[in-house]
Amino acid sequence: MVWDVRFTSKAKKQAKNLPPKVRESLFALVLEMKQLGPTRNTWYNYGTIKGKKHCYHCHLKKGKPTYVAIWKVTRKESKHVEVRYVGTHENADYERIC
């Protein structure tokens, strides 16, 4: 069964404002999540967010600025994932996002 990956309305707006190469990386990540699930340990700096259940992040682009994506498994039984933030690492408030 394929995972359902959706964006919050805020994450949709953020994705539209990403540089083209970063946006391509984001959509490659989303395709992988749809096919293989939310655990994407092959992505750079992938990890869980400490203290948050079923919340993950990875880097879409290294360097300055570093771009990250943050997503959460909202319903594991029915395979739903919600992308909650895409943007620069400096602006990511991990505690508030997940």
PyRosetta script that sets phi, psi and omega in degrees:
from pyrosetta import init, pose_from_sequence

init()
pose = pose_from_sequence("MVWDVRFTSKAKKQAKNLPPKVRESLFALVLEMKQLGPTRNTWYNYGTIKGKKHCYHCHLKKGKPTYVAIWKVTRKESKHVEVRYVGTHENADYERIC")
pose.set_psi(1, 139.5)
pose.set_omega(1, -178.4)
pose.set_phi(2, -83.0)
pose.set_psi(2, 142.8)
pose.set_omega(2, 176.4)
pose.set_phi(3, -78.1)
pose.set_psi(3, 142.7)
pose.set_omega(3, 176.3)
pose.set_phi(4, -93.0)
pose.set_psi(4, 112.8)
pose.set_omega(4, -178.7)
pose.set_phi(5, -110.4)
pose.set_psi(5, 121.4)
pose.set_omega(5, 179.9)
pose.set_phi(6, -126.2)
pose.set_psi(6, 159.1)
pose.set_omega(6, 177.5)
pose.set_phi(7, -107.3)
pose.set_psi(7, 143.5)
pose.set_omega(7, 168.7)
pose.set_phi(8, -68.5)
pose.set_psi(8, 162.6)
pose.set_omega(8, -179.1)
pose.set_phi(9, -61.9)
pose.set_psi(9, -36.3)
pose.set_omega(9, 179.1)
pose.set_phi(10, -67.5)
pose.set_psi(10, -41.4)
pose.set_omega(10, 179.6)
pose.set_phi(11, -66.2)
pose.set_psi(11, -33.1)
pose.set_omega(11, 176.1)
pose.set_phi(12, -61.4)
pose.set_psi(12, -45.1)
pose.set_omega(12, 179.2)
pose.set_phi(13, -64.3)
pose.set_psi(13, -41.1)
pose.set_omega(13, 179.6)
pose.set_phi(14, -63.8)
pose.set_psi(14, -40.7)
pose.set_omega(14, -178.8)
pose.set_phi(15, -63.6)
pose.set_psi(15, -36.5)
pose.set_omega(15, 179.4)
pose.set_phi(16, -64.5)
pose.set_psi(16, -27.5)
pose.set_omega(16, -176.8)
pose.set_phi(17, -93.1)
pose.set_psi(17, 1.6)
pose.set_omega(17, 179.7)
pose.set_phi(18, -74.4)
pose.set_psi(18, 152.4)
pose.set_omega(18, 172.2)
pose.set_phi(19, -61.7)
pose.set_psi(19, 150.7)
pose.set_omega(19, -175.3)
pose.set_phi(20, -52.4)
pose.set_psi(20, -44.8)
pose.set_omega(20, -179.0)
pose.set_phi(21, -64.6)
pose.set_psi(21, -38.0)
pose.set_omega(21, 179.5)
pose.set_phi(22, -70.0)
pose.set_psi(22, -39.4)
pose.set_omega(22, 177.3)
pose.set_phi(23, -61.9)
pose.set_psi(23, -39.3)
pose.set_omega(23, 176.6)
pose.set_phi(24, -61.9)
pose.set_psi(24, -42.4)
pose.set_omega(24, 178.0)
pose.set_phi(25, -63.1)
pose.set_psi(25, -40.5)
pose.set_omega(25, 178.8)
pose.set_phi(26, -61.0)
pose.set_psi(26, -45.7)
pose.set_omega(26, -177.7)
pose.set_phi(27, -72.5)
pose.set_psi(27, -27.0)
pose.set_omega(27, 171.9)
pose.set_phi(28, -66.2)
pose.set_psi(28, -41.5)
pose.set_omega(28, 176.8)
pose.set_phi(29, -61.0)
pose.set_psi(29, -45.0)
pose.set_omega(29, -179.4)
pose.set_phi(30, -62.5)
pose.set_psi(30, -43.0)
pose.set_omega(30, 177.4)
pose.set_phi(31, -60.0)
pose.set_psi(31, -42.7)
pose.set_omega(31, 177.5)
pose.set_phi(32, -62.5)
pose.set_psi(32, -43.6)
pose.set_omega(32, -179.8)
pose.set_phi(33, -63.5)
pose.set_psi(33, -38.7)
pose.set_omega(33, 178.8)
pose.set_phi(34, -61.9)
pose.set_psi(34, -40.1)
pose.set_omega(34, -176.1)
pose.set_phi(35, -85.6)
pose.set_psi(35, -38.5)
pose.set_omega(35, -170.1)
pose.set_phi(36, -116.1)
pose.set_psi(36, -6.2)
pose.set_omega(36, 179.5)
pose.set_phi(37, 100.4)
pose.set_psi(37, 174.9)
pose.set_omega(37, -172.2)
pose.set_phi(38, -77.1)
pose.set_psi(38, -15.8)
pose.set_omega(38, 179.6)
pose.set_phi(39, -81.7)
pose.set_psi(39, 102.5)
pose.set_omega(39, -174.0)
pose.set_phi(40, -118.2)
pose.set_psi(40, 66.3)
pose.set_omega(40, -174.2)
pose.set_phi(41, -73.5)
pose.set_psi(41, 0.3)
pose.set_omega(41, 175.5)
pose.set_phi(42, -88.2)
pose.set_psi(42, -8.3)
pose.set_omega(42, -179.7)
pose.set_phi(43, -85.5)
pose.set_psi(43, 148.2)
pose.set_omega(43, -177.6)
pose.set_phi(44, -60.3)
pose.set_psi(44, 130.1)
pose.set_omega(44, 178.6)
pose.set_phi(45, 57.5)
pose.set_psi(45, 30.6)
pose.set_omega(45, 175.9)
pose.set_phi(46, -65.9)
pose.set_psi(46, 142.8)
pose.set_omega(46, 174.9)
pose.set_phi(47, -176.4)
pose.set_psi(47, 169.1)
pose.set_omega(47, 174.3)
pose.set_phi(48, -84.1)
pose.set_psi(48, 159.0)
pose.set_omega(48, 176.9)
pose.set_phi(49, -94.1)
pose.set_psi(49, 118.6)
pose.set_omega(49, -174.4)
pose.set_phi(50, -57.8)
pose.set_psi(50, 133.5)
pose.set_omega(50, 177.8)
pose.set_phi(51, 83.5)
pose.set_psi(51, -0.9)
pose.set_omega(51, -179.8)
pose.set_phi(52, -120.3)
pose.set_psi(52, 132.3)
pose.set_omega(52, -178.9)
pose.set_phi(53, -82.3)
pose.set_psi(53, 132.4)
pose.set_omega(53, 174.6)
pose.set_phi(54, 57.6)
pose.set_psi(54, 32.9)
pose.set_omega(54, -180.0)
pose.set_phi(55, -118.3)
pose.set_psi(55, 131.3)
pose.set_omega(55, -172.7)
pose.set_phi(56, -132.6)
pose.set_psi(56, 163.1)
pose.set_omega(56, 174.6)
pose.set_phi(57, -151.4)
pose.set_psi(57, 161.4)
pose.set_omega(57, 171.5)
pose.set_phi(58, -155.6)
pose.set_psi(58, 165.5)
pose.set_omega(58, 177.6)
pose.set_phi(59, -91.1)
pose.set_psi(59, 132.2)
pose.set_omega(59, 176.2)
pose.set_phi(60, -89.4)
pose.set_psi(60, -28.2)
pose.set_omega(60, 179.5)
pose.set_phi(61, -151.4)
pose.set_psi(61, 130.0)
pose.set_omega(61, 176.5)
pose.set_phi(62, -85.6)
pose.set_psi(62, 171.5)
pose.set_omega(62, 176.6)
pose.set_phi(63, 97.6)
pose.set_psi(63, -158.4)
pose.set_omega(63, -178.7)
pose.set_phi(64, -119.8)
pose.set_psi(64, 120.2)
pose.set_omega(64, -6.3)
pose.set_phi(65, -79.2)
pose.set_psi(65, 154.6)
pose.set_omega(65, 174.7)
pose.set_phi(66, -89.1)
pose.set_psi(66, 132.7)
pose.set_omega(66, 178.4)
pose.set_phi(67, -106.6)
pose.set_psi(67, 138.4)
pose.set_omega(67, -178.4)
pose.set_phi(68, -128.1)
pose.set_psi(68, 160.0)
pose.set_omega(68, 171.2)
pose.set_phi(69, -124.8)
pose.set_psi(69, 140.7)
pose.set_omega(69, 178.2)
pose.set_phi(70, -127.0)
pose.set_psi(70, 130.1)
pose.set_omega(70, -179.5)
pose.set_phi(71, -139.1)
pose.set_psi(71, 160.2)
pose.set_omega(71, -178.4)
pose.set_phi(72, -136.2)
pose.set_psi(72, 139.3)
pose.set_omega(72, 173.1)
pose.set_phi(73, -80.2)
pose.set_psi(73, 113.7)
pose.set_omega(73, -177.0)
pose.set_phi(74, -89.9)
pose.set_psi(74, -33.6)
pose.set_omega(74, 176.7)
pose.set_phi(75, -143.2)
pose.set_psi(75, 101.4)
pose.set_omega(75, -176.3)
pose.set_phi(76, -68.4)
pose.set_psi(76, -37.7)
pose.set_omega(76, -177.0)
pose.set_phi(77, -62.6)
pose.set_psi(77, -42.5)
pose.set_omega(77, -178.4)
pose.set_phi(78, -99.9)
pose.set_psi(78, 9.5)
pose.set_omega(78, 173.6)
pose.set_phi(79, 58.6)
pose.set_psi(79, 61.0)
pose.set_omega(79, 177.1)
pose.set_phi(80, -113.4)
pose.set_psi(80, 131.8)
pose.set_omega(80, 177.3)
pose.set_phi(81, -124.9)
pose.set_psi(81, 139.8)
pose.set_omega(81, 179.3)
pose.set_phi(82, -122.2)
pose.set_psi(82, 119.4)
pose.set_omega(82, 174.4)
pose.set_phi(83, -79.8)
pose.set_psi(83, 121.8)
pose.set_omega(83, -173.3)
pose.set_phi(84, -106.5)
pose.set_psi(84, -22.2)
pose.set_omega(84, -179.5)
pose.set_phi(85, -154.0)
pose.set_psi(85, 137.2)
pose.set_omega(85, 168.1)
pose.set_phi(86, -139.9)
pose.set_psi(86, 126.1)
pose.set_omega(86, -178.5)
pose.set_phi(87, 167.2)
pose.set_psi(87, -161.5)
pose.set_omega(87, -177.0)
pose.set_phi(88, -73.8)
pose.set_psi(88, 148.5)
pose.set_omega(88, 179.0)
pose.set_phi(89, -61.4)
pose.set_psi(89, -36.6)
pose.set_omega(89, -177.2)
pose.set_phi(90, -62.9)
pose.set_psi(90, -31.7)
pose.set_omega(90, -178.2)
pose.set_phi(91, -93.9)
pose.set_psi(91, -0.6)
pose.set_omega(91, -177.0)
pose.set_phi(92, -82.1)
pose.set_psi(92, 119.2)
pose.set_omega(92, 175.7)
pose.set_phi(93, -103.5)
pose.set_psi(93, 90.9)
pose.set_omega(93, -172.6)
pose.set_phi(94, -59.5)
pose.set_psi(94, -37.3)
pose.set_omega(94, -179.4)
pose.set_phi(95, -64.6)
pose.set_psi(95, -40.8)
pose.set_omega(95, -176.8)
pose.set_phi(96, -79.4)
pose.set_psi(96, -34.7)
pose.set_omega(96, -173.6)
pose.set_phi(97, -68.8)
pose.set_psi(97, -42.6)
pose.set_omega(97, -178.9)
pose.set_phi(98, -102.4)
pose.dump_pdb("model.pdb")
